[in-house]
């Protein structure tokens, strides 16, 4: 049974999956405009995909941009993410820079949740420990834009992420056939029901995996991602469409009980 994690009044892991929208602007002005539109769209969470930001390696500029984004978002919880090229993102930075930016985001108090790529980065256990000292919650993540592994491998990756001490576990995969989507959903349900009390986030990407973004309530995924502009991963729906479909499915679930 999942124990919800509460961030700024948002209970992740309780009720309907929480909707998160990404900010992907390259420039500060673009990011602030996206943040304004995100706030107006009223998602549950916002993710700053900082790997798209052109001045990520400039500490002073980065810190100021982070502060201004948070001022625009207000109490909306922010996930801070630097997605590496190895996991489908745009960041080509050193281990030292990756750790420095994630720690700065956590220490600033602007980002309540920090994404850590636990399989693509070194010394992530130590990084997670440091992040926890700031009070931030940590999302252990893994993304495979090429394939979906077999069920046993997916399960092992979830359990390995759980062992890092992170607060939430996130997995995204690319399906080649619907059986891959079904496999991810089944493994997610098994992990949630039998192995961890932490909120789990999982999705199959692309058109084939779209159902996994809508039906998280049915298989145990606690967060889903939508767009207010550019998508940060294949298969994301605009927020209003996703919200409508999730509410329809939720209503049907209640009617069938």
Protein Blocks (a to p, Z undefined) as FASTA:
>chain_A
ZZdddeehiaghiajaddddddfbfbfklmmmmmmmmmmnopabdcddfklpmklmmmkl
mmmmmmmmmmmnmmaccddddddfknopabdcdfklmmmmmmmmmmnomambdcddfklp
ghklmmmmmmmmnopacddddddfkbccdfklmmmmmmmmmmnopabdcdddddfbfklm
mmmmmmmmmmmmmmoccdcddddedjklmmmmmmmmmnopabdcddfbdcfbehiacfkl
mmmmmmmmmmmmmmmZZ
